[in-house]
Amino acid sequence: MAVLTSAGRSEELNNKLRQYARTRDKALRDEIIAAHLDLVEHLARRFMRRSEAYDDLVQAGSIGLIKAVDGFDPDLGFEFAAYASKTIVGELKRHFRDKGWSVRAPRRVQELYLGLGQVVDELSQRLGRSPTVKELAHETGASEEEVLEALEAGHAYRSASLDTPGPEGEPLTSRLGADDGAYDKIDERDLLLPHIAQLPSRERLILHLRFVEDLTQSEIAARIGISQMHVSRLLARSLAKLHDACQADA
């Protein structure tokens, strides 16, 4: 990309680059950076399809521009704009690799995924349709398995908010499991189970019907064919046995 349209202006900036390389004058550095901010903005817009905030991209690209100004050697004969573009793009890719992933994927997978976006765009324009995995692999020089791995890893690039509507409009929080109200009773249950196993079978059945199936005493009486009064006595006796046994363990 040609940042400077005037040959005179270009030569002036080149002179400033050479002067800055000798003097490291901060004012010159600021002028050079200001003159190339439009290059940063242009390159940042190329990465906007990744849903990253534009201001964050410009900030990352500006860091790349600063590195380019500080690292450029005018005596090597390279154009500064080309050198800076490569450095800025590298900083933008580093931004996505280090800060953009909600779940960290291996670096080789991240770099392949970040490069696939441009390849998909170019192949889609060339072919007039979406490219296949085989075509993407051929274009990138990666294997089909590596392309599939990178595309799958792309789902980890950005996490969804729990408030994001689901297929039927409900938030994702509605699909999360609720707290187990009996979680804090696990120790008590483990303590009781051996003693419950020692009760007569009818008393164990009554305890199950009362505290697991949540039947009333009259419903239990009808279920097992005894009077409600008898159910009450057996239930009280079982609970007393369990209480004494647990107290003895304590």
Phi, psi and omega in degrees: 000132178273110181280324184253128183265340182259131179297323179294318179295322179297316180294324178298316179294322178297321177296320179294323178297317179294321180292320180294323179299330180275318191257336186056040179286126185295324180296319177296318179303314180297322179295316181295317180297314181299324182289343183245013179294331178294331175294318177300314182295321178297313181290325178296323180294333178294338183258004185292340181294349180272010174067021175270147181300134183300318180299323178293323179293318179297320179297315179295318179296325179295325175297319177297321178296316179300317178297323180293316179299316182288331185261354185285135177244102184296341182286347181279347175088009179272152173286134183295320183300319179292318179297315181294322180301316181296319180292319180295314179299320177298321179291324177295318178295322178296323178300314179293321183292319187268332188237346188270347187266126176291323176237124187288122175260161177304148186302317181298325179289318179300313183295322178294317180298316181295331178277339183293330182303310180292322179296318179298317179298314182294316180292323179297319178291322183288320185267341183077018179199173177287136181287154176276167177299320179298318179292322177295320179296317180296320183289323184269345183080007178265165175281163178298324179296322179292321177296314179298320179297319180292318179296321178292320179295335179300336177293340180270000184294317182227127179276153179268144176291148177294345178270359180295130180297141176275191182302329182254016177090352181278147178292157180298334180299334181289345180262356180281148178291148178275162177296139178280111182295340182263007184299319183284358180256008182300315181297319179295321180294318178297327179288324184280325189306316180297325180284326176296322180298338181271354179284157173301152186301322181293322179292322177297320179297317180297317178299319180296313181296325183280315190255347177256309179273352174061040176276154174281167180297323180292324178292323177294318180301316180293326183292318187255358172082035174230173182284159178296324179298319179295319177300317181298316180295314181297321180294316179296320181293320180295317181294324179294319178298316181294321180297314181295320181294320179291323178296321179295321178296319180296000000 
